[in-house]
């Protein structure tokens, strides 16, 4: 990946594709033009801008944005439980639920599935990230989790980043069966999680607002499940109840905006699929869908 294009692999046919994110020119200005640093730090990363835009997208008048957005991005509304006319706002559309069976969930208990629709990167250790992200960005598990003792468990483990674009289905699910605890909110900024921003500052994941929970599983050990807030993400809503959950159960959803799910795995607990690993080493994200296999237990 370079700074001019966001290239990724469409896993279904192994085709190299280019993503055109909304506001692409503005993102490049903020993160790669020296003049963009001032509005980025004074306005864009702050909560009030995201709150303001989130409220606008929840107003009834925002309904008029739905149909053009669906047409422009070729969104398959046959999967949606509601039709275009049934939504009360753009945000209502954005957090739409899918029909039963719209996503096929791999039921094999030894298979790990993607918790969301999005573009995935997998690094077997944090040192590998320097091949993709700019060097000099210090990301530590301790700072990310804000828990020194818990962080020790994931030292030299695997980090998985699944980036949701605004056009994606924005509910996230459990990648395996197990026991889930409460979600912990860690307050922070609202930087963009676009590749333009992340390649410039990988520490965004340590600096942005995020929620963290631990899923205890039989086949994959303990898994950190974290949802990252970002510019124009109006909020993160957890819909699950702590206790025993099944693979594919809904965990929650993001309000308006693109964001990311970050997962941490203990060392040598999961063998991730080779195509995803190879693409990640080349700096290429791989498009995956909720319920789709991304690895298996070792």
N, C-alpha and C positions, 0 to 999 in steps of 0.2 A: 504494500500500500504506500502511495506517496501523498503529498499534501494537496495535490490537484484533484485526485479522484478517490472515491470510496469504492474500492473493488471488493467483491465477495464471490464465493462459490455457491451457486444454487445446487444443493446437494442432490436433488431429485434427478438431475441430468448432468451433474458435474460441469455446468456451464459457468464461465466467468462473466459476471454481470457488474454493472456500475449503478450505485445508488445515487439518487439526486434528492438529498434531504431538503425539507422546507427551510427557507432562510439561509441557504448555503453561502451566498455571498457575504451576508452579515456575520456568519460564524467565522469565515476566513478573516474578515476585518478584525473581529474581536481578538482572535488568537494568533494571527500572523502579521498584523500591522501594528507598529509601535503606538499609533494613535488610538488603537482599540483598547489598550490597557486601562485607560481612565474610565470609560463607560462600563467596562467589564467589572471592575472592582467597586465602582460607586453605585451602579444600578443593577446590572444583569444578574450578579450572584446573590443579590439581596432578596429576602423573603417577600417584601411588599410587592415587587413586580410580579412574581409568580402568583401570589394571592390575588392580585388585581385581575390578571388574565384568567386565572382559574374561575373566578366569579363571573367574568364575562361569558365564559364557555358554559356556565350553568344557567344563564338567562334564557328565557323562552325564545327570544329573538335570534339566538345562535342556531336554532333549528335550520335556518336557511343555508347554513354552511355545509350541512350534511350531504345533500345530494351532489353538489359539485365535487366535494372531497371524495365521495365514493366513486364517481365517474372518472375523475382525474387519476385516481390511484388503482382503478380496476379491482376494488374490494368485493369479494364474493359474499353478497348479502344472503345467498341461499343458506349459508351456515348459521346465520343469526336467528335467534328466537323471535326477535321483533323485526318488522318491516320498517323502512325508512320513515314512513308517516307516523309510526307509533312512538317514536322517541320524543321526549319532552324538551330536550336541549342537546347541544353538541356533546356535552359531557356524558349525558345519558347514552348517546350512541357510542361514545368512546369506550365506555366500560361495558359494552354489550356482552351478553352471555351467548354462547354458542349452543346449537341444538345437540341433543344427545347423539353421540357417534360422529360428530363433525371432526373430532380428533381421535385417531386410533392410538390407544395406550398399550404399549408392549407389556403384557401381563407376566412375563417370565420374572420370578423374584430375584434372579441373579443379574437382571438387566437394569441399568440405570437409564432413566429417560429425561428428556429436556423438560424443565418446569414451565417453559413459556415458548411462544413463538418469538423468534428473533435471530440474531446473528451471533454465533458462538466463537469464542477463543478459549483454548485450553493450554495451560502451561504447567508442566509437571513439577516445576519449582520456580520461585520468583526470579532466579537469575536469568531464566529464559526470556523474561519479559523485556530485557534490554535489547533483544533482537527485533522487537516490534515497536517498543516505545522509546522515546528519547532517553539517553543515558543521563544520570544525575538526579532522577526522580526517586526519592527514597520512600518506598512503601513498606511499612512494617505491619505484620499481623497484629502485634500488640496495640498499635495505634488504631488500626482498623476496627478491632473488636472492643477496644477500650477495656480490656481484661487480660492482664499479664498471665495469670494462671491458665486461663482457657487457651490462650495463644500458644502455649508450649505444646499442646496436643497436635497443632497443625504445622509445627516447624518442619520445613522441608517437604511439606505436603503439596497438593495440587490446587491451583486456583482456576476457576471457571468463570468467565464473564459472558453473559448473554445480554446483548443490547437490543432493546425494543425500540423500533422506529415508530413515529406517529401513526403510520399506516397499519401497524400490527395489532393483533388481538391483545388486549392489555390486562388480561387476568393471568395470574401466576398460580402454579399448582405444585404439589409435592412430587419430587423425582423418584421417591421410593417409599415403601411402607415403613412405619416405625412409630416412635413416641415423640411427640413434639411438645416443647415447653413454651413458655410465654415469649412474646416478641419484645425486645428491648429497643426503645427509641434512643438514637444518638443524634443530637441536634447538630446542625452544621449549615454550610452555605448551599447555594443552588446553582453551581456551575453546570454548564452543558456536559452531557456524556457522549456527545458526538465524537467520532474518531478525530475530527479536527482538534477538539479540545483535549481528548485523552492522550493523543500522541505528544501534545505540548506539555501536559501535566498529568502524569499517571496518579499523582497524589490526590486528584479529585475524589477518588474513592475513600480516602481518609478524611477529606475535608467537607464533603457534602453530607447533608442530612441523610440518615439511613436507619433501617430497622434490622435487627439481628436476632435470629433464633437458632436453636440447636435441635436438629433432628437426629434422634438415636435410632440406628438401624442395625439389623442382624447381619446383613450381607455387606454393608459398606462402611461400618463404623459410625462415628459421629460426623455429621455434616453441618457446616455452618450455612444457613440460608439467609441471605441479606438482600434487601430491596433498597435501591439507591434513589434518593430524590434528585431532581435536576431542574434546570431552567424551564419554566412553564409547566412543571409537573405540579398540579394543584394539590396533591396529597397522595399518601399511601394508606390504603384501607386493608386491614387484616380481617378476614371473614371466618377464619378457622377457630375451633375451640381446642384448647390444649388437651392432650391425651393421645389415644391411639388413632392413627390415620391410615388410609389406604393410598397406594401409589395412584397419582392422578387426581386425588381430591383437591378441591380448590383451597388455596391458602389466602388469597386476597386479590386486590387489583390496584392499578395506578389510575389516578384521575388524569385529566388532559396533559399530554406531552409525551415525549420519548424518555425512556429511562433504562435501567439495567438491573439484572439480578446477578449477584456475585455469590458463588458457592466455594467453600473451602473444604478439602478432603484431607484426611490423615494420610501420611505417606504409605504408599504401596497397598492401598485398599481398593483402588479402582483401576482397571485397564481401559483407558479411553480409546474409542475407535480410531484406527490409524489414519483415516482420511481427515478427520478433524485435527489430529495432532500435526499431520504434515502441512495442512493449510495454515495452521497457527504458526508453525515455524517459518513459513514464507511471509507471514504478516497478513494473511488472508482470513477474513471471517468466513464461516460456513452457515448458510441459512438452514435453520432447523425449526421444527414445529413441536408444540407441546405433546408429550406422550411418545415422541420418537426416540428410539435408542441412541444413546451417545456413548455408552460404555458398558462394561460388565464387571462383576466382582472378581477380585484376584483369588 
